[in-house]
Amino acid sequence: MTQAEVLARIRAIVQEAYAERRGLVASARLGGAELDALARRVEREALERVAALLPQTALSPELEGIREALAELHAALEELEARSGIREDSRRLAQDEAIWQAFERVVHLLGLEGAF
C-alpha cells in the first residue's frame, strides 16, 4: 500500500470515529460519565487502527506527525500506568485526557477540524 493510500485509510478511520463520537453526543440518554467513557473508547480504538496502518519507514510529513502523536500517547499512558500514589479515578481521567488530546492532534494533522 502506498503512503497516499495509507493516509486515505487513516482519514477514513478518523472520520468514522469522529462521526461515531458525534452520534454518542446526540444520544441524550447517556450520562456524562458514560458518554465520556464511550467517546474515549471510540477514539482509542481508532488510534489503534491508525497505528496498525503506519508503515515502518520513509514516512510523509503527515504520517510522521501521526506517528509522533501516537508515540507521545503511548509514553504518557505508560508513565501513568507506572505512577504510584495516584488514585485510580485520577489515573483514568489522565488517561482519557491523553487519548482525547492524541485523537484531536491526529484530526488536526489530517486537516479535518472543519470537515465535520
Residue pairs with C-beta under 8 A, 6 or more apart in sequence:
1 9
3 55
3 58
3 59
3 60
3 63
6 53
6 54
6 55
6 63
7 60
7 62
7 63
7 110
9 53
10 50
10 53
10 63
10 66
10 106
10 110
11 110
11 112
13 46
13 49
13 50
13 53
14 46
14 50
14 103
14 106
14 107
14 110
14 112
15 112
15 115
15 116
16 46
17 42
17 43
17 45
17 46
17 103
18 107
18 112
18 116
19 116
20 42
21 39
21 42
21 43
22 116
24 30
24 35
24 38
24 39
24 42
25 35
25 39
27 35
30 38
36 96
37 96
39 100
40 96
40 99
40 100
43 99
43 100
43 102
43 103
44 99
46 103
47 70
47 73
47 99
47 102
47 103
47 106
50 66
50 70
50 106
51 70
54 63
54 66
54 67
54 70
55 63
59 67
62 109
62 110
65 109
66 106
66 109
66 110
69 102
69 105
69 106
69 109
70 102
70 106
72 102
73 98
73 99
73 101
73 102
76 98
77 95
77 98
77 99
80 86
80 91
80 94
80 95
80 98
81 91
83 91
86 94
107 113
